[in-house]
Amino acid sequence: MVVPDNKLFKDGKIEWHSDEFPYDEASILSISKEKDAYIVEFKLSDKRNMFSTHSIRICNSGSRYYSYNASFMNMYNKLLEYDYDKDEKNVVSVFATDDKKKIKKL
């Protein structure tokens, strides 16, 4: 089942519910822009069970967000090719605060 755009774009954020579980039971990937940074957050499902994880599944076949999954696949492939050692000005750090993981460009 493909969900309408208003379930993917909320209050200026992308809110991707994992394709692995039903919409209301899935963990969530949230992406928002703040000045010159992107905020990436992972929210564990409130309906926790033995299969609950912070991982977010983005399916290429059968995604509820068809055809937006293609953009995420393109981004994933570009990240695989990116040479982080060569680009000294784009340093990324991950740190935890209040049960949240944040990525900060230094």
Secondary structure as the mmCIF struct_conf table of DSSP 4:
data_model
#
loop_
_struct_conf.conf_type_id
_struct_conf.id
_struct_conf.beg_label_comp_id
_struct_conf.beg_label_asym_id
_struct_conf.beg_label_seq_id
_struct_conf.end_label_comp_id
_struct_conf.end_label_asym_id
_struct_conf.end_label_seq_id
HELX_LH_PP_P HELX_LH_PP_P1 VAL A 2 PRO A 4
HELX_RH_3T_P HELX_RH_3T_P1 ASP A 5 LYS A 7
TURN_TY1_P TURN_TY1_P1 LEU A 8 LEU A 8
STRN STRN1 PHE A 9 LYS A 10
TURN_TY1_P TURN_TY1_P2 ASP A 11 GLY A 12
STRN STRN2 LYS A 13 HIS A 17
TURN_TY1_P TURN_TY1_P3 ASP A 19 GLU A 20
BEND BEND1 PHE A 21 PHE A 21
HELX_RH_3T_P HELX_RH_3T_P2 TYR A 23 GLU A 25
BEND BEND2 ALA A 26 ALA A 26
STRN STRN3 ILE A 28 GLU A 34
TURN_TY1_P TURN_TY1_P4 LYS A 35 ASP A 36
STRN STRN4 ALA A 37 LYS A 43
BEND BEND3 ASP A 46 LYS A 47
TURN_TY1_P TURN_TY1_P5 MET A 50 PHE A 51
BEND BEND4 HIS A 54 HIS A 54
BEND BEND5 ASN A 60 GLY A 62
TURN_TY1_P TURN_TY1_P6 ARG A 64 TYR A 68
HELX_RH_AL_P HELX_RH_AL_P1 ASN A 69 GLU A 81
TURN_TY1_P TURN_TY1_P7 TYR A 84 LYS A 86
TURN_TY1_P TURN_TY1_P8 GLU A 88 LYS A 89
STRN STRN5 VAL A 92 THR A 97
TURN_TY1_P TURN_TY1_P9 ASP A 98 ASP A 99
STRN STRN6 LYS A 100 LYS A 105
#
